[in-house]
Amino acid sequence: MELTKKRWIILIASCFINLCIGSIYAWSVFAAPMAAYLSGLTGRTLTPGDLAIVFTICNSVGPITMISGGWINDRFGPKNVILVGGILFGGGMILSGFATSVGFLVFAYGIVLGLGTGMIYGCTISNSIKFFPDKRGLVGGVTTAAYGLSSVIIPPVANAFISNSGVTSAFFIIGSAFLLIICVASFFIEKCPVDFVPTGWTPKAANLGRAVREDKNWKGMLASPIFYVMILLLISGAFAGLMCTSQASPIAQKMVGLSAAAATTVVSILALFNTGGRILAGYISDKIGRINTLAITSLLSVAGLTMLYFSGESSVGTFYIGISMIGLSFGSLMGVFPGFTADQFGAKNNSVNYGIMFIGFALAGYFGPSIMRNVYSADGSYQRAFVIAAICGLTGFVLTFVYKWAIKYQNKGTSNNSKLTV
């Protein structure tokens, strides 16, 4: 089959795989029943906040295998990387059902599953982007949207299993299903040939005002000052999203007095807007540019956090609007960044480069939930955490202008160097 047509099958398989690994965003649904289960075993009272470290570590270890898996992917292809990642991911979730302590849960879900997630995520997205140089933003949005869509689908499914069979059985069943789906889908994945060009598409020297830049390896990327602006922008943008996602269910229950079932709906709404934002922003960024899209998402995040700050039991509607805006903003950021990285440093080494860039996501995944937990412990409310996240959002907005200035300065320097060599 011609690769221009076959690439769509590869994209669909990648989306099914990402649909499975995106279930980490449904962690808050597992957190409360797992805290209750472990409390009964250990004899000490545990809260969902005490288990936030599991989600934090899961996000933190991802870049390790994104980078190593990306290096293997660039040389030997993504199929085997995804297969091994699927075994780690599904196996980590199954092992979580055997947890009898927080430490074992950190190992099973936080480390084993987290390493599997990073290994898979980097390959599916980077490989898909290489197959679609004509639709880079849209495909980056679609593949990351599949990742986010999981937390729309999984919360009610997981909640049903937890209610009927218990939280440990839910881990066993869902983990086994994901292990099977990822491993089967991996056989439909192929490595994108170097310099692949879709039939009927002619590469242009400039795409909507963005210059096509040379491929850089990780050393070249780290040598560029623009990389540090971009990773700070990623940290600033992801902070609020990861902070709220990690404890969406407890926030809904404690801030606005929702029941556990209604709070599960909040998780799904957050995930739905997260998913929609990835596709919408990926498409829009192909039209107006990645950095302009990121500037809009930064302001959207601040607006959402402001709504959350002023919400309470008497303003449930305000809470729903705020959490939806956070989901839309966070999804938009994650949908744009894979293509943004490939635009800036080239698609050839994007598996490794985006893995390194993703360290910014891991840092946000550590500090966001940690600050949320510490603020609630100290204040008995989440308001101050929303203020801190809003400051990060405003910082991200400022960084979009720093990026534009840095690009302008870089292009000016490149132009002067070209004149000198003529």
Summary of the structure (lengths in Angstrom):
residues: 422
radius of gyration: 20.9
end to end distance: 45.3
largest distance: 76.4
contacts: 1691
relative contact order: 0.15
helix: 84%
strand: 1%
